[in-house]
Amino acid sequence: MTIKKLIDSKGRFAPGVLSQPVEEINYMDYDLRTVMDKPRTRFARRWRFNQFQFVSATGPGWVFGMALVDLKLVGSGFFYLYDFASGQMLEQSFMSPLAMGTRIEPSPERGQASFRKGKVSMRILPFAGGRAISVSAPGGIRVELALKEDNDPLRLVCPAGYNGWVFTRKSAGLPVEGEIRWGDQIWRCDEGTRGAIDWSCGFMRRETAWNWASLAGQLPGGRSLGLNLAAGVNETGMTENALWLDGQCQTLAAARFSFDRYSAGSDWHVTTADGRVDLRFVPATARKEKLNAGILASNFRQYVGTFNGTVTDEGGNKIEVEGLQGFMEDHFARW
């Protein structure tokens, strides 16, 4: 069974965690209104709808991240690779006015996403049970990755602000195959490489701020572990917090992030209200970006580093997390 359209015939959505996949995010059918209850025009509905996707892979001693963003007034794409052994951070970032060259189809399961600018091409293409990631850019940059066994994602739709909503589809701990070439250097996936997918869209709050944690790795016994935690967004009586063990999704309670925003490189501590997550994070590097263009603004810090601590499964079994690598994020956005 699938949900054909997210928005019903009366222009409404049903908030909550969704057990079935959604074929189409028919956002133009939503009854979007002003805070004084005046119906918004079709133009406003089109231009206030935001979409973004982030995919990552954690390989033997390296981490790769890539994002595609469509904010209508601007489109952007970035990708980077951090090598823990050498401390080398390689990154590329691009912006395009009016989101020219940016395409994100509003279909969480089968929609394609791409960003093109000049000789740079970035794509996320769905296939049965996964996503294919490709990047081609000058300087001998070629990325070909396949995130597989994406069979139990967390799907959530919840209110945002007074009259908006956010839909997200997330997976973590997915097996990854492929390689990354950057000039004359090559990083290859192995049997322990794991990845994550974040597919999000909606009529988001005009000003939004959040913290986010993502972990995808393999435990010493061979089990796959994935984790997604967030605070500050998607929390209207429900959360996007989840743990994946061997591909099976388990929901978690609200998350709390403790860190010093103004002390770059300081450690983080993240826990959940149900006591099932207690992790320390030591950052190794960060990708930072500040934009203040009046209408649009972003203060973005995405850290790459190492997690240590414990997570607990639904059966009460405590799992030691030692030296697994992943991401932490601190982000303010005005869109």
Buried (B, 14 or more C-beta within 10 A) or exposed (E): EEBEBBBEEEBEBEBEBBEEBBBBBBBEBBBBBEEEEEEBEEEBBEEBBBBBBBBBBBBEEBBBBBBBBBBBBBBBBBBBBBBBEEEEBBEBEBBBEEBEBBBBBBBBBEBEBBBBBEEBBBBBBBEEEBBBBBBBBEEEBBBBBBBBBBEEBBBBBBBBBEBBBBBBBBBBBBBBBBEBBBEEEEBEBEEBBBBBBBBBBBBBBBEBBBBBBBBBBBBEEEEBBBBBBBBBBBBEEBBBBBBBBEBBBBBBBBBBBEBEEEEEEEBBEBBBEEEBBBBBBBBBBBBEBEBEEEEBBBBBBBBBBBBBBBBBEEEEEEBEBEEBBBBBBBBBBBB
